[in-house]
Amino acid sequence: MTGRFCVFCEIVAGRAPATVYYQDADIIVVKNRLEWVPVMLLVMPKAHLTQEELWTGGLIGRIAQVAVEMGQAHCQEGFRLLSNFGRDALQTQEHAHLHVIGGTRLGHYA
């Protein structure tokens, strides 16, 4: 971590509240506090990694597998996986994560 407060690290440590849908030694899945669509889950490594470290490291395959399993379980009609890189992409947390969104027709991309 870069010395800043990381709410995702606090969730992983059990010091911040979260609804947990899955966890193992390396990965945790929680309900996103944002509610833009009916299903918004965050799939993240327990270790504090940047988006770049996640996507270029060895954990991405397992993160992707868990994300797909969560999407299939919670969004039977379809879902979208999103990963934002940087401010212009609206990334608001430094801790690496993927979004699983669905539960409604999502429409076209912006």
Secondary structure, 3 states (H helix, E strand, C coil): CCCCCCHHHHHHHCCCCCCEEEECCCEEEEECCCCCCCEEEEEEECCCCCHHHHHHCCCHHHHHHHHHHHHHHHCCCCEEEECCCCHHHCCCCCCCCEEEEECCCCCCCC
